[in-house]
Amino acid sequence: MDTRPLAVITGGSSGIGLALARRLASRHWRLALVARGEERLHAAAASLPVETSAHICDVGDRDAVQALAADLLELGGGRIEMLVNNAGIPGRSGALDVDPAVARAVMDVNYHGMVQLTRLLWPALVAARGRVINVCSVAGTVALAQSAPYSASKHAALAWSRALAAAAPAEGVRVLTVNPGPVPTAAFPQADLLAHPLARRVVISDEACASAIVRGLERRRSEIFVPEWWRFAGVLQAVAPTAFGRAAARARRA
Ligand SMILES: NC(=O)c1ccc[n+]([C@@H]2O[C@H](COP(=O)([O-])OP(=O)(O)OC[C@H]3O[C@@H](n4cnc5c(N)ncnc54)[C@H](OP(=O)(O)O)[C@@H]3O)[C@@H](O)[C@H]2O)c1
């Protein structure tokens, strides 16, 4: 029986999730990666130097998540040391022009998937006195005019993650909430920011983001912003909502 700790990473086939998988692999974790696209998922699993299982699942699909959880519980033998809720999709539209079906789909993936999978794996996380890492976003603390469904889903995810972090230690589980700023990845290319000579300075790589997550884990932090100064964006929106709203009306789509 493999006794190395098991980390489950949703959205582990690309971007921040795959960069984190590489770091955990070098620290001798065994990995279970979850995503929808088969080819990219298998390529990601094969690229890692440790035993890695690949699980095809849409985390926005309740039945699929139920089946995924059963597979993961069996794989871990009732113990899962780490769950990284990282799978996410953009939602680029305004508050009123959003297609309600799209708003629901974004919420299903970015919020409900996180809640459902964590609940189903909870007994195994408790048994292992494990860690949950929820990849939320700076968009969970501020709202831009042109990414209403995404911001709404990340506000929900952030609030839920903070509530979980408050409750989990009583059961021996610790939670790390991660709020990245812009990171150029497959689904979030950040082309507008990268095209701008000044704005591109706020963009960081998926590798830098994964390093910050590992540092957050090692320092037993409960919530990080990546980079940390993004924390002030939420403060600004809270203390100066009118001025922030004017700026947000002009800002790019996320
Ligand atoms: N990049 C940024 O600027 C940024 C900033 C703040 C927060 N974040 C958050 O970081 C997380 C990771 O995103 P990323 O930037 O690394 O993007 P990415 O490179 O596009 O990776 C997204 C990952 O999630 C998977 N995924 C998407 N929808 C899924 C679903 N319904 N079920 C299962 N897996 C799904 C993707 O694989 P498949 O498509 O094959 O399913 C892929 O593995 C997301 O939660 C995102 O909201 C990103």
The ligand as an SDF file (V2000), in Angstrom:
LIG
                    3D

 48 52  0  0  0  0  0  0  0  0999 V2000
   -5.6050   33.1150  -14.0260 N   0  0  0  0  0  0  0  0  0  0  0  0
   -6.0370   34.1160  -13.2820 C   0  0  0  0  0  0  0  0  0  0  0  0
   -5.8590   35.3070  -13.5870 O   0  0  0  0  0  0  0  0  0  0  0  0
   -6.7590   33.8080  -12.0010 C   0  0  0  0  0  0  0  0  0  0  0  0
   -6.8890   34.8230  -11.0400 C   0  0  0  0  0  0  0  0  0  0  0  0
   -7.5770   34.5490   -9.8600 C   0  0  0  0  0  0  0  0  0  0  0  0
   -8.1030   33.2900   -9.6540 C   0  0  0  0  0  0  0  0  0  0  0  0
   -7.9590   32.3240  -10.6040 N   0  0  0  0  0  0  0  0  0  0  0  0
   -8.5460   31.0230  -10.3620 C   0  0  0  0  0  0  0  0  0  0  0  0
   -7.5370   30.0450  -10.4260 O   0  0  0  0  0  0  0  0  0  0  0  0
   -8.1380   28.7880  -10.7360 C   0  0  0  0  0  0  0  0  0  0  0  0
   -7.3100   28.0850  -11.7870 C   0  0  0  0  0  0  0  0  0  0  0  0
   -7.3960   28.7940  -13.0060 O   0  0  0  0  0  0  0  0  0  0  0  0
   -6.1630   28.9850  -13.9990 P   0  0  0  0  0  0  0  0  0  0  0  0
   -5.9540   30.4410  -14.1440 O   0  0  0  0  0  0  0  0  0  0  0  0
   -5.0120   28.1390  -13.6000 O   0  0  0  0  0  0  0  0  0  0  0  0
   -6.8370   28.5220  -15.3720 O   0  0  0  0  0  0  0  0  0  0  0  0
   -6.5090   27.3380  -16.4020 P   0  0  0  0  0  0  0  0  0  0  0  0
   -5.0500   27.2460  -16.6970 O   0  0  0  0  0  0  0  0  0  0  0  0
   -7.4270   27.5460  -17.5330 O   0  0  0  0  0  0  0  0  0  0  0  0
   -6.9110   26.0350  -15.5790 O   0  0  0  0  0  0  0  0  0  0  0  0
   -8.2340   25.7460  -15.2370 C   0  0  0  0  0  0  0  0  0  0  0  0
   -8.2790   24.2870  -14.8330 C   0  0  0  0  0  0  0  0  0  0  0  0
   -9.6010   23.9840  -14.3560 O   0  0  0  0  0  0  0  0  0  0  0  0
  -10.1300   22.8970  -15.1300 C   0  0  0  0  0  0  0  0  0  0  0  0
  -11.5730   23.0650  -15.1960 N   0  0  0  0  0  0  0  0  0  0  0  0
  -12.2740   24.0910  -15.7220 C   0  0  0  0  0  0  0  0  0  0  0  0
  -13.5780   23.8770  -15.5930 N   0  0  0  0  0  0  0  0  0  0  0  0
  -13.7260   22.6860  -14.9720 C   0  0  0  0  0  0  0  0  0  0  0  0
  -14.8370   21.9100  -14.5630 C   0  0  0  0  0  0  0  0  0  0  0  0
  -16.0850   22.3130  -14.7990 N   0  0  0  0  0  0  0  0  0  0  0  0
  -14.6120   20.7220  -13.9580 N   0  0  0  0  0  0  0  0  0  0  0  0
  -13.3470   20.2900  -13.7170 C   0  0  0  0  0  0  0  0  0  0  0  0
  -12.2540   20.9890  -14.0850 N   0  0  0  0  0  0  0  0  0  0  0  0
  -12.4400   22.1620  -14.7110 C   0  0  0  0  0  0  0  0  0  0  0  0
   -9.4120   23.0200  -16.4720 C   0  0  0  0  0  0  0  0  0  0  0  0
   -9.4240   21.8080  -17.2210 O   0  0  0  0  0  0  0  0  0  0  0  0
  -10.6220   21.4770  -18.2620 P   0  0  0  0  0  0  0  0  0  0  0  0
  -10.9360   22.7520  -18.9800 O   0  0  0  0  0  0  0  0  0  0  0  0
  -10.0700   20.4020  -19.1290 O   0  0  0  0  0  0  0  0  0  0  0  0
  -11.7480   20.9950  -17.4160 O   0  0  0  0  0  0  0  0  0  0  0  0
   -8.0050   23.3460  -16.0020 C   0  0  0  0  0  0  0  0  0  0  0  0
   -7.3550   22.1960  -15.5210 O   0  0  0  0  0  0  0  0  0  0  0  0
   -9.5850   29.0990  -11.1430 C   0  0  0  0  0  0  0  0  0  0  0  0
  -10.4460   28.8100  -10.0650 O   0  0  0  0  0  0  0  0  0  0  0  0
   -9.5480   30.5930  -11.3970 C   0  0  0  0  0  0  0  0  0  0  0  0
  -10.8220   31.1970  -11.1950 O   0  0  0  0  0  0  0  0  0  0  0  0
   -7.3060   32.5590  -11.7700 C   0  0  0  0  0  0  0  0  0  0  0  0
  1  2  1  0
  2  3  2  0
  2  4  1  0
  4  5  1  0
  4 48  2  0
  5  6  2  0
  6  7  1  0
  7  8  2  0
  8  9  1  0
  8 48  1  0
  9 10  1  0
  9 46  1  0
 10 11  1  0
 11 12  1  0
 11 44  1  0
 12 13  1  0
 13 14  1  0
 14 15  2  0
 14 16  1  0
 14 17  1  0
 17 18  1  0
 18 19  2  0
 18 20  1  0
 18 21  1  0
 21 22  1  0
 22 23  1  0
 23 24  1  0
 23 42  1  0
 24 25  1  0
 25 26  1  0
 25 36  1  0
 26 27  1  0
 26 35  1  0
 27 28  2  0
 28 29  1  0
 29 30  1  0
 29 35  2  0
 30 31  1  0
 30 32  2  0
 32 33  1  0
 33 34  2  0
 34 35  1  0
 36 37  1  0
 36 42  1  0
 37 38  1  0
 38 39  2  0
 38 40  1  0
 38 41  1  0
 42 43  1  0
 44 45  1  0
 44 46  1  0
 46 47  1  0
M  CHG  2   8   1  16  -1
M  END
$$$$
